């Protein structure tokens, strides 16, 4: 028997040929960075359990449905993975050409927050209310557009072979691109997001090969800006109180220091193995505010103990390690800068979120990547994973 029939009879039919192509050495499936995918998925699923534990008994939040936040967290994760797939399909190089449109759209959205369409949640006027009880936090997506926009400017002449590193004029243009949305976000005011954006800018500049004088100059300007913001009274009272509670943990333990005190009690009571999922006394007793969002790590510390909380840190470390590897191994400066910006973003936000639950960082309202409840944050971090996957997938294969 010859031809197509013999091909099928011998066990190499179209179905097996399809699987062979799917897992071929140069296929997209083989090119993806699976450790990042698996670690991010595990974090999101662990987050679903922690969010469920934190909200199942909070009838004032879950509208009488104990599965309300669990279902929404899983839905957000599914949408985030779909956005990641779309990002990989489009490719980071295609998105490079769309930066002006993406940048304009993100600036327009954060400007909408300052109009009557904006809403205040937990003291932060950072949201746009949507139908169906949903809300959008545009500042989460600004982080991505700052990374893409600065990478586009800083890498253009270097990738073209015109210069070995960005010149001062290009660096100024890139900084101007980042400053505009940062100033708008500061007006909300959303200090936590601005802090992340500053770290992103520093990470991007370091990865671009720009002169270290820019980095040191920006650090000095940042310190001066922080003093000016404090002196000019730009911060809201609740933000000032958060810094005061950080500087003095014993200050008003029943008031401004309540969140951090209860967070430390919850984490400290977990011990090595925790009290068991759904059995944490601090969580069940609803002593820790915002436990499904900003303080979700306290659920892990109390109910899963040092081992469970440590696993979350390890998984986040895997994401950062693989992202650093992608930044180091990519062959074009644009891809390196994008990956480095994502590393700076994830690393600082992780450190800030976990640090504020432990009392070593001030409370800023930043979610824990992949774990905290929140659609905008979940969508943004999964889109960032899509950018990382696109960079590694489009990298030339070694012989």
C-alpha positions in Angstrom: 0.0 0.0 0.0 1.4 3.4 -1.0 0.7 7.1 -0.8 -1.5 8.6 1.9 -3.1 5.3 2.9 0.2 3.8 3.8 1.1 6.9 5.7 -2.0 6.5 7.8 -1.7 2.7 8.3 1.9 2.9 9.5 0.8 5.2 12.3 1.8 8.5 11.0 -1.6 9.9 9.9 -2.6 13.5 9.8 -3.5 13.6 13.5 0.0 12.4 14.5 1.6 14.7 11.9 -0.3 17.6 13.5 1.1 16.7 16.9 4.6 16.4 15.5 4.4 19.8 14.0 3.0 21.2 17.3 6.0 20.0 19.2 8.6 20.3 16.5 11.8 22.0 17.6 11.0 25.3 15.8 7.2 25.3 16.7 5.7 28.0 18.8 4.8 25.4 21.5 8.5 24.5 22.0 9.6 28.1 21.9 7.3 29.3 24.8 8.8 29.6 28.2 6.8 27.0 30.1 8.3 27.7 33.6 6.8 31.2 33.5 3.5 29.9 32.2 3.3 27.2 34.9 4.4 29.4 37.7 2.0 32.2 36.8 -0.9 29.7 36.4 -0.1 28.2 39.8 0.0 31.6 41.4 -3.4 32.6 39.9 -4.9 29.3 41.1 -3.4 29.7 44.6 -4.8 33.2 44.6 -8.3 31.9 43.8 -8.2 29.7 46.9 -6.8 32.5 49.1 -9.4 35.0 47.8 -12.2 32.5 48.4 -11.0 31.9 51.9 -10.9 35.7 52.6 -14.3 36.5 51.2 -16.6 33.4 51.6 -17.9 34.6 54.9 -18.0 38.4 54.2 -21.6 38.8 53.2 -21.2 42.6 53.1 -18.8 42.1 50.2 -19.9 38.9 48.4 -23.6 39.9 48.1 -24.6 36.7 49.9 -22.8 34.4 47.5 -19.7 32.8 49.1 -18.4 31.9 45.6 -18.8 35.5 44.2 -15.1 36.5 44.4 -13.8 33.0 43.6 -15.8 32.9 40.3 -14.7 36.4 39.4 -11.1 35.7 40.2 -11.1 32.6 38.0 -12.9 34.6 35.2 -10.3 37.3 35.5 -7.6 34.7 35.2 -9.2 33.2 32.1 -9.5 36.6 30.4 -5.9 37.4 31.4 -4.7 34.2 29.8 -6.7 35.0 26.7 -5.1 38.4 26.6 -1.7 36.7 26.9 -2.5 34.5 23.9 -3.6 37.5 21.9 -0.4 39.3 22.8 1.8 36.4 21.7 -0.2 36.1 18.5 0.2 39.8 17.7 3.9 39.8 18.8 5.9 42.4 20.6 7.3 43.6 17.3 3.9 44.3 16.0 2.9 46.1 19.2 6.0 48.2 18.7 4.5 49.8 15.7 1.2 50.3 17.6 2.8 52.2 20.5 1.5 55.6 19.5 -2.1 54.3 19.5 -1.7 52.3 22.7 0.0 55.3 24.4 -2.8 57.7 23.4 -5.5 55.2 24.5 -3.9 54.7 27.9 -3.4 58.5 28.5 -7.1 59.1 27.5 -8.3 56.4 29.9 -6.4 57.8 32.9 -7.7 61.3 32.0 -11.2 59.9 32.2 -10.5 58.9 35.8 -10.2 62.7 36.6 -13.7 63.3 35.1 -17.1 62.5 36.7 -16.7 59.0 35.2 -14.0 58.3 37.7 -14.8 56.7 41.0 -13.1 56.3 44.4 -12.4 52.9 45.9 -10.6 52.5 49.3 -9.6 56.2 49.2 -8.0 56.0 45.7 -9.7 57.9 42.9 -8.2 55.5 40.3 -11.1 53.7 38.8 -13.7 53.9 36.1 -17.0 52.2 36.9 -18.3 49.8 34.2 -21.7 48.2 33.8 -22.4 44.9 35.6 -20.5 45.9 38.8 -17.1 45.8 37.1 -14.5 48.5 37.3 -11.3 49.4 35.4 -8.1 50.8 36.8 -6.3 52.3 33.7 -3.0 53.0 35.6 -2.3 49.2 35.5 -2.2 49.3 31.7 -0.1 52.5 31.7 2.7 50.4 33.1 2.8 48.4 29.9 2.6 51.4 27.6 5.4 53.1 29.4 7.6 50.0 28.9 6.7 49.6 25.2 7.0 53.4 24.5 10.3 53.9 26.2 11.7 50.7 24.6 10.6 51.8 21.2 12.4 55.2 21.5 15.6 53.9 23.3 16.1 50.9 21.0 15.3 52.5 17.6 18.7 53.7 16.5 20.6 51.0 18.4 18.7 48.1 16.7 19.2 49.9 13.4 22.9 49.9 13.9 23.3 53.7 14.0 24.5 53.9 17.6 25.8 51.5 20.2 23.6 53.1 22.9 20.9 55.8 23.2 22.0 59.4 23.1 20.9 62.1 25.5 18.3 63.5 23.2 16.6 60.1 22.9 16.7 59.5 26.6 15.0 62.9 27.2 12.3 61.9 24.7 11.7 58.6 26.5 11.6 60.3 29.9 9.1 62.8 28.6 6.9 60.0 27.3 6.9 58.4 30.8 6.4 61.6 32.8 3.1 62.6 31.2 1.0 59.7 32.4 2.9 59.6 35.7 1.9 63.2 36.4 -1.7 62.4 35.6 -1.7 59.3 37.9 -0.2 61.5 40.6 -3.1 63.8 40.4 -5.6 61.0 41.3 -3.5 60.6 43.6 -2.3 57.0 43.1 1.1 57.0 44.8 1.7 53.3 44.7 1.3 53.1 40.9 3.6 56.1 40.5 6.3 54.3 42.6 6.0 51.3 40.3 6.3 53.5 37.2 9.4 55.2 38.6 11.1 51.8 39.2 10.1 50.7 35.6 11.7 53.8 34.2 14.9 53.1 36.1 15.0 49.5 35.0 14.4 50.4 31.4 17.2 53.0 31.4 19.6 50.5 33.0 18.8 47.9 30.4 19.0 50.4 27.5 22.7 51.1 28.1 22.0 54.8 28.7 24.6 56.7 30.7 24.5 56.0 34.5 24.4 59.8 35.0 20.7 59.6 34.0 20.0 56.9 36.6 21.7 58.9 39.4 20.1 62.1 38.2 16.7 60.5 38.3 17.3 59.1 41.8 18.1 62.6 43.0 15.2 64.1 41.2 12.9 61.5 42.7 14.1 62.3 46.2 13.5 66.0 45.6 10.1 65.3 44.0 9.0 63.2 47.0 10.0 66.1 49.4 8.1 68.5 47.2 5.0 66.3 47.1 5.0 66.1 50.9 5.6 69.8 51.4 3.0 71.0 48.8 0.3 68.8 50.4 -0.4 66.9 47.2 -1.0 63.6 49.2 -4.3 62.9 50.7 -4.7 62.5 54.4 -5.1 58.8 54.3 -1.8 58.5 52.4 0.0 60.6 54.9 -1.4 58.5 57.7 -0.1 55.4 56.0 3.4 56.7 56.0 3.1 57.9 59.6 2.0 54.4 60.6 4.9 52.9 58.8 7.4 55.2 60.5 5.8 54.4 63.9 4.1 51.0 64.0 2.8 51.8 67.5 1.0 54.9 66.3 -2.8 54.5 66.7 -3.0 50.7 66.5 -6.8 50.9 66.4 -6.8 53.5 63.6 -4.1 54.2 61.0 -1.9 51.3 62.2 -4.8 48.8 62.4 -4.2 47.2 58.9 -0.5 46.5 59.4 -0.9 45.3 63.0 -3.6 42.8 62.1 -1.6 41.7 59.0 1.5 40.9 61.2 -0.7 39.1 63.7 -2.2 36.9 60.9 1.2 36.0 59.3 2.8 35.5 62.7 0.1 33.1 63.9 0.6 30.8 60.9 3.9 29.3 62.1 5.6 26.7 59.8 2.6 24.9 58.3 -0.3 27.3 59.0 -3.7 26.7 60.6 -5.1 25.1 57.5 -6.9 26.5 54.5 -10.2 28.1 55.5 -9.3 27.8 59.2 -7.4 31.0 59.9 -8.8 32.8 62.9 -7.8 36.2 61.7 -9.2 35.5 58.3 -12.4 33.9 59.5 -12.9 36.6 62.1 -12.5 39.2 59.3 -9.9 41.2 61.3 -7.7 42.1 58.3 -9.2 44.7 55.9 -8.9 44.3 52.1 -7.7 40.7 52.6 -8.7 39.6 49.1 -6.7 42.4 47.4 -3.8 44.2 48.9 -3.4 41.9 52.0 -4.0 38.6 50.3 -0.5 37.4 51.4 -1.8 37.4 55.0 -4.2 34.6 54.2 -1.3 32.5 52.9 0.8 33.3 55.9 -1.9 32.4 58.4 -3.5 29.4 56.7 -0.6 27.9 54.7 2.2 29.0 57.1 5.8 29.7 56.2 5.9 26.9 53.7 2.8 28.0 51.8 3.8 31.7 51.8 7.3 30.7 50.9 5.9 28.7 47.9 4.3 31.9 46.6 7.6 33.7 46.9 9.4 30.9 45.1 6.9 30.9 42.2 7.2 34.6 41.8 10.9 34.1 41.9 10.6 31.6 39.0 8.7 34.2 37.0 11.4 36.9 37.7 14.3 34.4 37.0 12.9 33.4 33.6 12.1 37.0 32.7 15.7 38.0 33.5 16.9 35.1 31.3 14.7 36.2 28.5 16.1 39.8 28.8 19.6 38.5 28.8 19.3 36.1 25.9 17.2 38.1 23.4 19.2 39.4 20.4 17.6 42.8 20.0 17.7 45.8 22.4 14.0 46.4 22.1 13.2 42.9 23.5 15.8 43.3 26.2 14.3 46.6 27.4 10.8 45.3 27.4 11.7 42.2 29.4 13.8 44.3 31.8 10.9 46.7 32.4 8.6 43.8 33.2 11.2 42.4 35.7 11.5 45.8 37.4 7.7 46.1 37.6 7.1 42.6 39.0 10.0 42.7 41.4 9.2 46.0 43.0 5.4 45.4 43.2 6.0 41.9 44.8 8.5 43.4 47.3 6.2 46.3 48.1 3.1 44.2 48.6 4.7 41.5 50.7 6.8 44.1 52.5 3.7 46.1 53.6 2.1 43.0 55.1 5.3 42.4 57.1 5.6 46.0 58.2 8.9 46.7 56.3 7.3 48.8 53.6 4.5 51.5 53.8 1.0 50.6 52.7 0.4 51.7 49.2 -2.4 49.6 47.9 -0.4 47.6 45.3 -1.8 44.1 44.5 0.4 41.0 44.6 0.9 40.0 41.0 -1.3 37.0 39.8 -2.5 36.4 43.4 -4.6 39.4 44.5 -8.2 39.8 43.4 -8.6 42.5 40.7 -9.4 42.4 37.0 -7.2 45.3 35.8 -4.1 44.0 37.6 -4.7 40.4 36.5 -5.2 41.5 32.8 -2.0 43.6 32.9 0.3 41.0 34.4 -0.9 38.3 32.0 -0.4 40.7 29.1 3.2 41.2 30.4 3.7 37.5 30.4 2.4 37.5 26.8 5.1 40.1 25.9 7.8 37.9 27.5 6.5 34.8 25.6 6.5 36.8 22.3 10.1 37.9 22.9 11.3 34.3 23.6 9.2 32.8 20.8 10.5 35.2 18.2 14.1 34.8 19.2 16.3 33.0 16.6 16.8 29.3 17.3 20.4 28.2 17.9 21.8 25.7 15.6 
